[in-house]
Amino acid sequence: MRDFSTLLEAARVILYHKHPTSAMTRFFKLEQGVLVGRLLPQLARVVTDEGVSPAAVVPHPGAIAAELEQWLSMPAGSLEVDADYAELVEVPGAVVRIFLIRFTTIDPPFDAAAAVNAAFVPLTQTRGLPQVELELLRSAYVAIMEG
């Protein structure tokens, strides 16, 4: 997988596709999980934003989306940031912001996912993920369905 160490040092991304007519929602899942970017350590935990400040410098989510479009060899505008989603994960020595970004294509770009050894999976196929990722997926799913 491509090294996102500079772009996603203080942030991670959950990518998803929601079909415009059926509302079928699938999450972009890499071999290591659903968070795009560096792996979270085992001690990571979701925290509220009260009294917690994220890392000093977090790239704009639009810049992250543009970088991910390039990584996936997709045209500009293929990804859209869900501005209403805001989660924070505390890791030893830092707080990481989690962004939610949606594929804008009619159907999931299966070929783009396969090219980076990823797949699109429904929420029910994420059971074996670490607890912190399951918690983030739960809040993402609520945001997606309410939005």
WOTAFEN-V576378 format. One record per residue. N is the residue number from 0. RES is the residue in one small letter. SS is DSSP state (H for helix, E for strand, C for the rest). Layout:
N/RES/SS  N/RES/SS
//
This chain:
0/m/C  1/r/C  2/d/C  3/f/C  4/s/C  5/t/C  6/l/C  7/l/C  8/e/C  9/a/C  10/a/E  11/r/E  12/v/E  13/i/E  14/l/E  15/y/E  16/h/E  17/k/E  18/h/C  19/p/C  20/t/C  21/s/C  22/a/C  23/m/C  24/t/E  25/r/E  26/f/E  27/f/E  28/k/E  29/l/E  30/e/C  31/q/C  32/g/E  33/v/C  34/l/E  35/v/E  36/g/C  37/r/C  38/l/C  39/l/C  40/p/C  41/q/C  42/l/C  43/a/C  44/r/E  45/v/E  46/v/E  47/t/C  48/d/C  49/e/C  50/g/C  51/v/C  52/s/C  53/p/C  54/a/C  55/a/C  56/v/C  57/v/C  58/p/C  59/h/C  60/p/H  61/g/H  62/a/H  63/i/H  64/a/H  65/a/H  66/e/H  67/l/H  68/e/H  69/q/H  70/w/H  71/l/C  72/s/C  73/m/C  74/p/C  75/a/C  76/g/C  77/s/C  78/l/E  79/e/E  80/v/E  81/d/C  82/a/C  83/d/C  84/y/C  85/a/C  86/e/E  87/l/E  88/v/E  89/e/E  90/v/E  91/p/C  92/g/C  93/a/E  94/v/E  95/v/E  96/r/E  97/i/E  98/f/E  99/l/E  100/i/E  101/r/E  102/f/E  103/t/C  104/t/C  105/i/C  106/d/C  107/p/C  108/p/C  109/f/H  110/d/H  111/a/H  112/a/H  113/a/H  114/a/H  115/v/C  116/n/C  117/a/E  118/a/E  119/f/E  120/v/E  121/p/C  122/l/H  123/t/H  124/q/H  125/t/C  126/r/C  127/g/C  128/l/C  129/p/C  130/q/H  131/v/H  132/e/H  133/l/H  134/e/H  135/l/H  136/l/H  137/r/H  138/s/H  139/a/H  140/y/H  141/v/H  142/a/H  143/i/H  144/m/H  145/e/H  146/g/C
//
